[in-house]
Amino acid sequence: MQTDEKFMQLALKEAQDAYEKDEVPVGVIVVAHQRVIARAHNLTELLTDVTAHAEMQAITAAAGFLGGKYLNDCTLFVTLEPCVMCAGALHWAQLGRLVYGASDKKFGYTRQQNLLHPKTEVRGGVLEQECGELLQDFFRKKR
């Protein structure tokens, strides 16, 4: 299995944890030099905080681990394309690379102009089907 897919599998495990807690199932893994330095999932329901997206939790954890606010040597793996808020935070963190699974046609940052840092490399569609199915199943059960 390729490296991106391997790390996205870990992000999917985080998304599954969110699903089991009745949170929107989005999971994140942050990797620096092939080492996982942070992991997170959505906590908006638990914390009653609309900003408690998985990416925001992971940025805070990774910055704490590194002892600095910039993530330019890091790759963030997320199961769903980041929203505008999270893309803005990733911009300010100067993320080195973003890898996401499913696209978000309604709220994804790519609906706007590119909000990421100009040096951030992006790869989308990694394990897209698996990431998308978990989200679809979650929302199907909500309806």
Residue, then its C-alpha position, 0 to 999 in steps of 0.5 A: m500500500q502506498t504511503d498516502e493510502k496508509f496514512m489515510q487509513l489511519a485518518l479513516k480510523e479517526a473518522q470511525d471514532a467520530y462516527e461512533k460518538d455521533e460526530v460528523p465522521v471526519g478524521v485527521i492524521v498529521v505526519a512529519h518525516q513519516r511519523v504521526i505527530a497528531r491525530a484528531h476527529n470532529l468534536t463539535e457536538l461534544l464541545t458544543d463548538v462549531t470550530a471544533h473541526a478535526e483539522m482545527q484539533a489536529i493543527t493545535a495538537a501538531a503545533g504543540f508537539l512541534g513547539g511551534k505554529y508552522l507546519n511547513d514540514c508536515t502533511l495533513f491527511v483528512t477524510l473530507e476536503p477542508c472547509v473554508m475555515c479550516a483551509g484558512a487555518l491551514h494557510w496560517a499554519q503554512l502546511g506543507r502538504l494536504v491530502y484529502g479523501a472525499s471532495d465536499k461539493k457544498f462546503g469544501y474550500t475549493r469552491q472558493q479561490n484557493l485559500l491554502h498557502p501558496k507553497t502547500e501541495v495538494r492531493g485529493g481523492v485518496l481512498e475517496q470511496e471509503c471516505g465518502e461512504l462513511l459520511q453518506d452512511f452517517f447522514r443517511k442514518k440522521r435522516 
